[in-house]
Amino acid sequence: MIAREALEADEVHVWHRVSETAGVVPPISINGSVLSLEECARRDRFRVPEDRRDYAHAHDLLRRSLSVYAPTPPVEWRFDAGAYGKPALADGGLSFNLSHTRGLVACVIARSLPVGVDVERTTRDVELDLLAARFFSAPETASLSICRTDARTRFFDLWTLKEAFIKAIGKGLSQPLRSFSFDLDVDDRSIHFAAPDGFDAAEWQFALYAPLPDARLAVAVHAPRPTMVRWRARQAHAVGVAAIDPIRTSAA
């Protein structure tokens, strides 16, 4: 049985699971998991075993996490997709978003606030300079060359924040990544946001986490004034949960 808990209107809850050490997704339903038949079919289309594992853990984590806040059993959640493909609950109520990378999965849940989450391993083999030149704003690109910390880590700090914002607004890459910017150079704890045209930066709040030494997890939430979001992040594992604190949050 999944323990229920409250989720207040100004709270944003983040759940993550280290899928590379979590074993197989625990069975709960007749088809072998809490996943729907469609999700099982999508899982089985992945050719790489680690990709199948991470997809299964991500959707299992989401379903079980949603059931913490509502009496619906994990296997019974039904989802729709928005105009740009962002998933949502078929009957409304809770808002959520989901992300997974190799060996690590995460979801974010709120009562009604639009949310986005992105998780990445900082050890991914990517061309940082090429991606930054293509997708980062000029100030973000400049910050990579002057940052006081490792440039690779700074790249993924910025990348996950940008992806989380894009996922929160639910418009995909129709919103260019270079049209908005994050500044992490003011101090070591804050996130400063320059919104794209048509958005009010004061209505957006962000949190950045390091769930593993080589991982970054970013969350974005649209919280119109005067809401001040209360963040709560936890790792879900076989013997319970473990809380983690953000390494950065939006400037007050």
C-alpha positions in Angstrom: 0.0 0.0 0.0 1.3 3.5 -0.9 1.3 6.0 2.0 -0.8 9.1 1.2 0.3 12.6 2.0 -0.9 16.2 1.4 0.2 18.4 -1.4 -0.6 22.1 -0.8 -1.3 24.6 -3.5 2.1 26.3 -3.1 4.2 23.1 -2.9 6.2 21.4 -5.6 7.3 17.9 -4.9 10.2 16.2 -6.8 10.8 12.5 -6.8 13.9 10.7 -8.2 15.1 7.1 -8.4 18.6 5.8 -9.2 17.4 3.2 -11.8 20.9 1.8 -12.4 20.9 0.4 -8.8 17.2 -0.1 -8.3 16.9 -3.5 -9.9 13.8 -4.5 -11.9 10.6 -2.5 -11.8 8.5 -4.2 -9.0 5.4 -6.0 -10.3 2.0 -4.9 -9.1 -0.5 -5.7 -11.9 -1.5 -8.6 -14.1 0.7 -7.4 -17.0 3.8 -7.5 -14.7 4.0 -3.8 -13.7 2.1 -0.6 -13.0 2.7 0.4 -16.6 -0.1 0.5 -19.2 -0.1 -1.9 -22.1 0.9 1.1 -24.3 3.8 2.0 -22.0 4.9 -1.7 -22.0 4.9 -1.7 -25.8 6.9 1.5 -25.9 9.4 0.1 -23.4 9.9 -3.0 -25.5 10.7 -1.0 -28.6 13.9 0.3 -27.0 16.8 -1.8 -28.3 19.3 -1.0 -25.6 18.5 -2.8 -22.2 19.5 0.3 -20.2 17.0 2.4 -22.1 14.2 -0.1 -21.5 15.1 -0.1 -17.8 15.1 3.7 -17.5 11.9 4.1 -19.4 10.2 1.5 -17.2 11.5 3.0 -14.0 10.5 6.6 -15.0 6.9 5.7 -15.7 6.7 3.4 -12.7 8.0 6.2 -10.5 5.5 8.7 -11.9 2.5 6.4 -11.4 3.5 5.5 -7.9 4.3 9.1 -7.0 0.9 10.4 -8.3 -0.8 7.9 -6.0 0.8 9.4 -3.0 -1.5 12.4 -3.5 -4.7 10.8 -4.7 -6.6 7.5 -4.0 -6.1 6.3 -7.6 -4.0 3.1 -7.8 -0.8 3.5 -9.8 -2.0 1.2 -12.6 -5.2 3.1 -13.1 -3.8 6.6 -14.1 -4.7 7.6 -17.6 -2.9 10.3 -19.6 -3.6 12.7 -22.5 -1.1 14.7 -24.5 -1.3 18.4 -25.2 -1.0 20.1 -28.6 2.8 19.9 -28.4 2.9 16.4 -26.9 3.2 17.3 -23.2 1.5 14.6 -21.1 -1.2 15.5 -18.6 -3.7 13.6 -16.5 -6.8 12.7 -18.5 -9.1 14.0 -15.6 -6.9 17.0 -14.6 -6.2 17.6 -11.0 -2.5 17.2 -10.4 0.1 18.6 -12.7 3.3 16.7 -13.4 6.3 16.2 -15.6 8.8 13.4 -16.1 12.4 13.0 -17.2 15.0 10.3 -17.4 18.7 9.9 -18.3 21.0 6.9 -18.2 20.6 5.3 -14.7 18.5 8.1 -13.2 14.8 9.0 -13.4 12.7 11.9 -12.0 9.3 13.4 -11.8 7.8 16.6 -10.4 4.2 17.0 -9.1 2.2 20.0 -8.1 -1.4 20.6 -7.3 -2.2 22.8 -10.3 0.9 24.9 -11.1 2.5 24.1 -14.5 5.8 22.3 -13.9 8.8 21.0 -15.9 11.7 18.8 -14.9 14.9 17.7 -16.6 17.6 15.4 -15.3 21.0 14.7 -17.0 24.3 12.9 -16.2 27.1 15.4 -16.4 29.4 12.6 -17.8 27.4 12.4 -21.1 29.5 12.4 -24.2 28.4 15.7 -25.8 30.0 18.5 -27.7 29.6 21.2 -25.1 30.9 24.1 -27.2 28.8 23.2 -30.3 25.6 22.8 -28.2 26.2 26.0 -26.3 26.8 27.9 -29.5 23.6 26.6 -31.0 21.2 26.7 -28.0 22.6 29.1 -25.4 22.1 32.8 -25.2 25.2 35.1 -25.5 25.4 35.7 -21.7 25.1 31.9 -21.0 27.9 31.1 -23.5 30.1 33.7 -22.0 29.5 32.3 -18.5 31.0 29.0 -19.6 34.4 30.6 -20.2 34.5 32.5 -16.9 32.7 30.2 -14.5 34.4 29.6 -11.2 33.5 25.9 -11.3 34.0 23.2 -13.9 32.6 24.3 -17.3 31.1 20.9 -17.9 29.1 21.1 -14.7 28.1 24.7 -15.5 26.9 23.6 -19.0 24.5 21.0 -17.4 23.3 23.4 -14.8 22.2 25.7 -17.6 21.0 23.0 -19.9 18.7 21.3 -17.3 17.3 24.7 -16.3 16.5 25.6 -19.9 15.0 22.1 -20.6 12.8 22.3 -17.4 11.4 25.7 -18.5 10.7 24.5 -22.0 8.9 21.4 -20.6 6.9 23.5 -18.1 5.5 25.8 -20.9 4.7 22.7 -22.9 5.5 24.2 -26.4 8.5 22.1 -27.2 11.2 23.7 -29.3 8.7 26.1 -30.8 10.1 28.3 -28.0 13.8 28.8 -29.0 16.3 27.9 -26.3 18.3 31.0 -27.1 15.3 33.3 -26.4 15.7 33.2 -22.7 18.7 33.1 -20.3 19.8 32.0 -16.8 22.5 33.7 -14.8 24.3 31.7 -12.2 27.3 34.0 -11.7 25.7 36.4 -9.1 26.5 34.0 -6.2 26.8 30.3 -5.5 23.2 29.7 -4.4 20.8 31.7 -6.6 19.2 31.4 -10.1 18.5 34.5 -12.0 16.1 34.3 -15.0 15.7 36.5 -18.1 12.4 35.5 -19.6 11.6 35.4 -23.3 9.2 37.8 -24.9 5.6 37.3 -23.7 6.6 35.9 -20.3 7.1 37.5 -16.9 10.3 36.4 -15.2 8.8 37.2 -11.8 6.1 34.5 -12.3 8.7 31.7 -12.7 10.6 29.9 -10.0 13.4 27.3 -10.3 15.3 24.8 -8.3 18.5 23.0 -9.2 19.6 19.7 -7.5 22.6 17.3 -7.6 20.9 13.9 -6.9 24.2 12.2 -7.7 27.8 13.6 -7.9 27.6 13.3 -11.6 24.0 14.5 -12.2 21.9 17.6 -12.3 18.2 17.9 -11.9 16.3 21.1 -12.6 12.7 22.1 -11.9 10.7 25.0 -13.3 7.3 26.1 -12.1 4.9 28.9 -13.2 3.8 30.4 -9.9 2.1 33.8 -10.4 2.5 36.4 -7.7 2.3 36.3 -4.7 3.0 32.6 -4.6 6.4 31.6 -3.1 6.9 27.9 -3.9 7.9 25.5 -1.2 10.2 22.8 -2.7 10.4 19.2 -1.4 12.7 16.7 -3.2 13.2 13.1 -2.3 14.9 9.9 -3.5 12.5 7.0 -3.7 14.1 3.6 -3.0 13.3 0.2 -1.7 13.5 1.0 2.0 11.8 4.3 2.0 12.7 7.9 0.9 15.6 10.2 1.5 15.2 14.0 1.3 17.7 16.2 -0.7 18.1 19.9 -0.6 18.5 22.2 -3.7 22.0 23.5 -4.5 20.4 26.6 -6.1 16.9 28.2 -6.1 15.4 31.3 -7.7 16.6 34.6 -6.3 14.0 36.1 -3.9 
